[in-house]
């Protein structure tokens, strides 16, 4: 049972990592990256490393995708200036 659970979580992690690598849109990629972090946390839990799993939940599933989303938002805002500047000219 234990080996089967490890294989299942490894396959799920591999599928999620492949999906993250193949996703082109940065917003969707951040969401898939959060899912990958969750899969890795489950894998670490199955491998009896709960401290690493908790770190992965915090950093890989929450902080990193949030920083990516905030960065994408900032970059897109700078690419498309506010319409108010065009109306005043």
C-alpha positions in Angstrom: 0.0 0.0 0.0 2.8 2.4 0.9 4.7 1.9 -2.4 1.5 2.3 -4.4 0.7 5.6 -2.6 4.3 6.9 -3.3 3.9 6.0 -7.0 0.6 7.7 -7.3 1.8 10.9 -5.7 5.0 10.8 -7.8 2.8 10.5 -11.0 0.5 13.2 -9.9 3.5 15.5 -9.2 5.0 14.7 -12.6 1.7 15.4 -14.4 1.3 18.7 -12.5 4.9 19.7 -13.2 4.5 19.0 -16.9 1.3 21.0 -17.0 3.1 23.9 -15.3 5.9 23.8 -17.8 3.5 23.7 -20.8 1.1 26.4 -19.6 1.8 29.7 -21.5 -0.4 32.2 -19.7 1.4 33.5 -16.6 -1.7 33.7 -14.5 -2.7 30.2 -15.3 0.8 29.1 -14.7 0.8 30.6 -11.2 -2.4 28.6 -10.4 -0.8 25.4 -11.8 2.3 26.2 -9.8 0.2 26.4 -6.7 -1.2 23.0 -7.5 2.3 21.6 -8.0 3.3 22.9 -4.6 0.3 21.2 -3.1 1.2 17.9 -4.8 4.8 18.2 -3.6 3.5 18.8 -0.1 1.4 15.6 -0.3 4.4 13.8 -1.6 6.6 14.9 1.2 4.0 13.9 3.7 3.8 10.4 2.2 7.5 10.2 2.3 7.3 11.1 6.1 8.8 14.5 5.9 6.1 16.7 7.5 8.4 19.6 8.2 9.4 19.9 4.5 5.7 19.5 3.6 4.7 22.4 5.8 7.5 24.6 4.3 6.4 23.5 0.8 2.8 24.5 1.6 3.8 27.9 2.7 6.4 28.8 0.1 5.5 26.7 -2.9 1.7 26.8 -2.7 1.1 30.3 -1.4 3.9 32.8 -1.4 5.5 32.0 -4.8 2.3 31.9 -6.8 1.1 35.1 -5.1 4.4 36.9 -6.0 4.0 35.8 -9.6 0.4 37.0 -9.7 1.4 40.4 -8.2 4.3 40.7 -10.7 2.1 39.9 -13.7 -0.4 42.4 -12.5 2.2 45.1 -12.2 3.7 44.4 -15.6 0.4 44.4 -17.3 -0.6 47.6 -15.7 2.6 49.3 -16.9 2.1 47.9 -20.5 -1.4 49.4 -20.7 -1.4 52.9 -19.2 -4.6 54.2 -17.6 -7.2 55.6 -20.0 -7.4 58.8 -18.0 -4.2 60.1 -19.4 -5.5 59.8 -23.0 -8.7 61.7 -22.1 -6.9 64.7 -20.8 -4.9 65.3 -24.0 
